Amino acid sequence: MAFLGSAVRRVVSAGWSPLSPFCRTSARSYSSELTKEKSVPYDKTLKQEDGASSGPTKPLPRSADVVVIGGGSLGCQTIYHLAKMGMTNVVLLERDRLTAGTTWHTAGLLWQLRPSDVEVELLAHTRNVISKDLEEETGLHTGWIQNGGLFIASNKQRLDEYKRLMSLGKVYGIESHVLSPAETKDLYPLMNVDDLYGTLYVPKDGTMDPAGTCTTLSRAASTRGATVIENCPVTGIQVRTDDIGVKRVKAVETPHGIIETPCVVNCAGVWATKLGDMAGVKVPLIAMHHAYVVTERIEGIQNMPNVRDHDASVYLRLQGDALSVGGYEQNPIFWDEVSDKFAFSLFDLDWDVFTQHIEGAINRVPSLEQTGIKSTVCGPESFTADHKPLMGEAPEVRGFFLGCGFNSAGKTGTNIYTYK
Ligand SMILES: Cc1cc2nc3c(=O)[nH]c(=O)nc-3n(C[C@H](O)[C@H](O)[C@H](O)COP(=O)(O)OP(=O)(O)OC[C@H]3O[C@@H](n4cnc5c(N)ncnc54)[C@H](O)[C@@H]3O)c2cc1C
């Protein structure tokens, strides 16, 4: 059995990676090469054998009012909301299958309280859509789990910040409670509270299921008249210059035909820069490796809330009777040459980068030290210079909209800002 605690000690003391003794798969490298490993906490993805080579799942229309490019979280949210606004002649084009990029392996954490009113409203909207609206509209459950969220304050300033969040939440009707260390221990008996000032507990926070959410969004959009086409890569974007010299989107090119359109929404995740290049638009985001590990079973963890320790830069996500342990890498690995052949793929985890999270996680839930690692999940995610997403019309070309660069918060929203 491989334990989290031993991983830290070995890395720190010996200066070598703990990877091989702690994983069930034997031959792995430390490069940023893609791996086809599917050791993720989902039994199923939407991938189908030979899916990408079988041609588009529907015939392409000759024209559309809007073409959304990319069938991840953002693309599916975008087409759903366009359809709900009453636009029916809208098309989503996904190169592979829905969720194939980053979305399929996301941790899916949704925290409702963020430091600005706009973010709080957007998150409330997202939560409403995935926990209520979609189920009412489609009869399908999105996979939403409401297990609550717990923010950790290990200094007074952080607790003051959480008190402000609680006040903000009150304005928007979001239930939250500031808990003392003793109350936190009652709620989460496995937690070390010795170094805590307090916590902020939000009972209606929870976890989204990426596949379930995207399938349901796409179903609801289709019911309202939108068209979702998979196995259809966009290979070019035609731009025209109008009579007064303004550049405008004209059409989207694919190997299976051209769709005339005045408007595209670039929801292509880490591939969004490539789509931008096709139209002469600069998309300022950077692709990085981002990761979490899934533990073996932990006795007593069932039904616990998700935990976010901002000072340790760590999160603990409930994963059935285990935890996913992740964080925000301070020395991330950049994905310099973004590959187009990466559907449903992962990178090997770099333990030298990841170890910083383990220490914080073990401090918070000490039983993790003796807990084995079941699998690792390291995928690509886009980050921007100011940690804000790229949204709205690009200045270079009229009709070319961006919905990308979500800084590891894209699963939670239609339009979400980040709070790291
Ligand atoms: C390990 C990890 C954990 C995370 N945890 C969380 C979390 O807890 N909460 C949270 O909110 N966020 C989290 N995130 C971030 C979140 O998963 C992403 O922000 C989100 O999934 C991005 O969605 P997207 O639609 O922008 O991109 P993607 O899911 O990558 O979708 C882009 C799609 O575009 C398609 N595409 C690309 N090029 C083309 C083309 N030429 N033509 C047609 N289609 C194309 C791709 O195939 C892909 O399906 C996490 C990310 C990682 C890596």
The ligand as an SDF file (V2000), in Angstrom:
LIG
                    3D

 53 58  0  0  0  0  0  0  0  0999 V2000
   -7.3250   18.6980  -12.5270 C   0  0  0  0  0  0  0  0  0  0  0  0
   -8.3580   19.7860  -12.7340 C   0  0  0  0  0  0  0  0  0  0  0  0
   -9.2810   20.0560  -11.7300 C   0  0  0  0  0  0  0  0  0  0  0  0
  -10.2370   21.0660  -11.9030 C   0  0  0  0  0  0  0  0  0  0  0  0
  -11.1580   21.3120  -10.9200 N   0  0  0  0  0  0  0  0  0  0  0  0
  -12.0810   22.2850  -11.0800 C   0  0  0  0  0  0  0  0  0  0  0  0
  -13.0690   22.5380  -10.0720 C   0  0  0  0  0  0  0  0  0  0  0  0
  -13.1110   21.8940   -9.0380 O   0  0  0  0  0  0  0  0  0  0  0  0
  -13.9840   23.5210  -10.3000 N   0  0  0  0  0  0  0  0  0  0  0  0
  -13.9760   24.2570  -11.4570 C   0  0  0  0  0  0  0  0  0  0  0  0
  -14.8180   25.1360  -11.6200 O   0  0  0  0  0  0  0  0  0  0  0  0
  -13.0410   24.0280  -12.4140 N   0  0  0  0  0  0  0  0  0  0  0  0
  -12.1170   23.0710  -12.2500 C   0  0  0  0  0  0  0  0  0  0  0  0
  -11.1870   22.8330  -13.2230 N   0  0  0  0  0  0  0  0  0  0  0  0
  -11.2140   23.6770  -14.4110 C   0  0  0  0  0  0  0  0  0  0  0  0
  -12.3300   23.2690  -15.3610 C   0  0  0  0  0  0  0  0  0  0  0  0
  -12.3150   21.8800  -15.5340 O   0  0  0  0  0  0  0  0  0  0  0  0
  -12.0950   23.9690  -16.6860 C   0  0  0  0  0  0  0  0  0  0  0  0
  -11.9890   25.3700  -16.4850 O   0  0  0  0  0  0  0  0  0  0  0  0
  -13.2320   23.7150  -17.6440 C   0  0  0  0  0  0  0  0  0  0  0  0
  -13.5180   22.3490  -17.7360 O   0  0  0  0  0  0  0  0  0  0  0  0
  -12.8470   24.2660  -18.9910 C   0  0  0  0  0  0  0  0  0  0  0  0
  -13.9310   24.0480  -19.8340 O   0  0  0  0  0  0  0  0  0  0  0  0
  -13.8580   24.5750  -21.3160 P   0  0  0  0  0  0  0  0  0  0  0  0
  -15.1800   24.2810  -21.9110 O   0  0  0  0  0  0  0  0  0  0  0  0
  -13.3840   25.9990  -21.3140 O   0  0  0  0  0  0  0  0  0  0  0  0
  -12.6750   23.7480  -22.0080 O   0  0  0  0  0  0  0  0  0  0  0  0
  -12.6350   22.2200  -22.4590 P   0  0  0  0  0  0  0  0  0  0  0  0
  -13.3510   21.3340  -21.5410 O   0  0  0  0  0  0  0  0  0  0  0  0
  -11.2120   21.8950  -22.7260 O   0  0  0  0  0  0  0  0  0  0  0  0
  -13.4530   22.2340  -23.8020 O   0  0  0  0  0  0  0  0  0  0  0  0
  -12.9050   22.7110  -25.0050 C   0  0  0  0  0  0  0  0  0  0  0  0
  -13.4060   21.8130  -26.1200 C   0  0  0  0  0  0  0  0  0  0  0  0
  -13.0470   22.3790  -27.3620 O   0  0  0  0  0  0  0  0  0  0  0  0
  -12.8060   21.3200  -28.2600 C   0  0  0  0  0  0  0  0  0  0  0  0
  -12.0300   21.8360  -29.3810 N   0  0  0  0  0  0  0  0  0  0  0  0
  -10.7380   22.2490  -29.3760 C   0  0  0  0  0  0  0  0  0  0  0  0
  -10.3690   22.6340  -30.6050 N   0  0  0  0  0  0  0  0  0  0  0  0
  -11.4590   22.4800  -31.4010 C   0  0  0  0  0  0  0  0  0  0  0  0
  -11.7010   22.7100  -32.7880 C   0  0  0  0  0  0  0  0  0  0  0  0
  -10.7350   23.1540  -33.6150 N   0  0  0  0  0  0  0  0  0  0  0  0
  -12.9320   22.4380  -33.2650 N   0  0  0  0  0  0  0  0  0  0  0  0
  -13.9160   21.9780  -32.4630 C   0  0  0  0  0  0  0  0  0  0  0  0
  -13.7270   21.7270  -31.1520 N   0  0  0  0  0  0  0  0  0  0  0  0
  -12.5120   21.9880  -30.6310 C   0  0  0  0  0  0  0  0  0  0  0  0
  -12.0600   20.3070  -27.4240 C   0  0  0  0  0  0  0  0  0  0  0  0
  -12.1200   19.0120  -27.9730 O   0  0  0  0  0  0  0  0  0  0  0  0
  -12.7730   20.4320  -26.0820 C   0  0  0  0  0  0  0  0  0  0  0  0
  -13.7950   19.4510  -25.9270 O   0  0  0  0  0  0  0  0  0  0  0  0
  -10.2450   21.8310  -13.0950 C   0  0  0  0  0  0  0  0  0  0  0  0
   -9.3120   21.5470  -14.1040 C   0  0  0  0  0  0  0  0  0  0  0  0
   -8.3850   20.5350  -13.9360 C   0  0  0  0  0  0  0  0  0  0  0  0
   -7.3930   20.2490  -15.0270 C   0  0  0  0  0  0  0  0  0  0  0  0
  1  2  1  0
  2  3  1  0
  2 52  2  0
  3  4  2  0
  4  5  1  0
  4 50  1  0
  5  6  2  0
  6  7  1  0
  6 13  1  0
  7  8  2  0
  7  9  1  0
  9 10  1  0
 10 11  2  0
 10 12  1  0
 12 13  2  0
 13 14  1  0
 14 15  1  0
 14 50  1  0
 15 16  1  0
 16 17  1  0
 16 18  1  0
 18 19  1  0
 18 20  1  0
 20 21  1  0
 20 22  1  0
 22 23  1  0
 23 24  1  0
 24 25  2  0
 24 26  1  0
 24 27  1  0
 27 28  1  0
 28 29  2  0
 28 30  1  0
 28 31  1  0
 31 32  1  0
 32 33  1  0
 33 34  1  0
 33 48  1  0
 34 35  1  0
 35 36  1  0
 35 46  1  0
 36 37  1  0
 36 45  1  0
 37 38  2  0
 38 39  1  0
 39 40  1  0
 39 45  2  0
 40 41  1  0
 40 42  2  0
 42 43  1  0
 43 44  2  0
 44 45  1  0
 46 47  1  0
 46 48  1  0
 48 49  1  0
 50 51  2  0
 51 52  1  0
 52 53  1  0
M  END
$$$$
